[in-house]
Amino acid sequence: MNALLSLNDEAKRELKSILLNHCFSIKKEQIEELNRSVASIKEAVESNDKSSAGDKHETSRENANQTLLIYGSQRKKAMEDLMLLHMIKPDVLYDKVQIGAVVVMNDLILFIAEISDRISIDNIIFNIVPPNGPLLKEIFGKSVGYSFTFNNRNYQIIAVF
């Protein structure tokens, strides 16, 4: 953690860029997986249409349509998240907790973006968290020095960039 505190501004920007690229990779893979699932279901429905008739067919088709609606909704949310990720500017360093910020606390390091994940960079664990989580509600807009208790643990913001 001390290594993070000694980074110069250029290194901070580079770190934020690495974290953001990781987020892009995850979100793009999620979208690709949803696209593959939708294509697979559509293909199954089309092949079933050619060989089936009757009540079983209609039930199967309705189940497939419901699944397609769910995947469509998930894909729409993933695309919205991707658009929000594109709005993060890794070259901007912040002094308050906000989307796109790296937040260093006494025993936790966060990157605030539209996904939930964890990544290790140079043996430092970064927790990537969405801005609407309960911990973020506590610290959003706060700056270095802010102390709080969350889940019976004491935290203090040591650095924000």
N, C-alpha and C positions, 0 to 999 in steps of 0.2 A: 504494500500500500504506500509505503514511503516513496517508492519509485514513481508513483503517480504524482505525488505532491511536488517532486522535483522536475517534472517535465516542463520544457519551455513551450511557448505558445504554438510553435510549428509542430512539435511532437503531439500536443493535445489535439490539434486539428487532424493530424494523421491518424491518431487513435480513434477519433470520432468517425472518420471516414471508413476505417476498418469495421467498426461496429455497425455503421449504417449499411455497408455492403453486405455484411452478414444478414442483416434484417431483410434486405432486398432478396437475397438468395432464398431465404426461408419462405418469404411471401410468394415469390415467383414459383417455387416448387409446389407450394400449396395450391396455387391457381392451376398449374399444369396437372397436378393430381386430380383436382376437381374436373378439369376438362376431359381427362382420360376416363374418369368414372362416368361422366355424362355421355361421352361417346360410346362407351361400352353398354350402358343401359339402352341407349337409342338403338344400337345395333341389335341387342337382344330382343327389343320390342318389334323391330322391323322383321327379324327372322321368325319371330313368334306369330306375327300377323300373317305371314305367308303359309304357316302350317297349322294354325289353330282357329277354332270357332267355338262359340258357346259361352256359358257362364264362367268357366274357369279362365278362359281367355280374357274376358272382360275384367275379372278380378285382378288377374296378373297385370293387365294393361293399366288399370287404375293404380295399383301399387307402384308400378314403374313411374307413372305420372307424378304421384306424390313424392317419390324419391327424387325425381328430376326437379320438382319445385324446391325441395330442401337443398339440393346441391346448387341450384340456381341462386338461392338466397345466400348460401355460404360463399359462392363465387362473387356475388355482388359485394358482400362485406369485405372479402379479401381484396377485391379491386379498389374499393374505397380506402382500405388500409394502405394499399400500395400507393395510391395518390397522396395520402397523408405523409407517407415516408418520403416521397419526392419533394415535399415541402420543407423537409429538414435540411438545413444548410450546415454541413460539418465544419465549414471554415469559420462559423460564427461561434465565439466563446461567450458563455453566459455567466452572470453573477447571481442569478436566481434560478430556482428549480423550475424547469419548463420542458416542453417537448423538445427533444434533441439535445438535452443536457446530460452530461456525465455528472453524477452526484457521488462524492466520496464521503462515506460516513465512517464512524469508528470501526465497524466490522462488516460493512456491507458497501458494495459499489454498484450503482445503478446506471443504466442508460435508458432514457425515457423515449420509447418509440411505440408503434402500434402492434407490437407482438409481445409474447411471453416466451423467453428463452434464457439460456445461460451459455456463456462462452468463456473459454480460458484463453487469454492472450498473455504470453510471457509469464505463465504460471499465476496470473491474476484472474480471479473469477469476476466476470461482469454479469450482472443480472439485468436482462433486458425486460422492461416492464411497461405495460400500457399506462397511459395517464389517468385512467379511470379507476385504478385499483385503490383499496383502502389505505395503503401506506402512502401512496402519492397524494391522496386527498389531504393527508396530514401535512405534507411538506411542500405541496405545489405553491410556488411563489415565494418560498422562503429562501434565505441566503445563508452564507457561512456563519457558523456560531449557533444556529437554531438547534435547541435540544428538545427532545420529546420522548415519551414512552409509548411503545407500540407492542402489543402482545407480551406485556410484562418485561420488556427489554428496553433499556435506555439507549438512545441514539443521539448523536450530534453530527450535524453537517460540518465536515472538515474542509471540503472544497467543492466548487461547482464550476464546470466549464463546458 
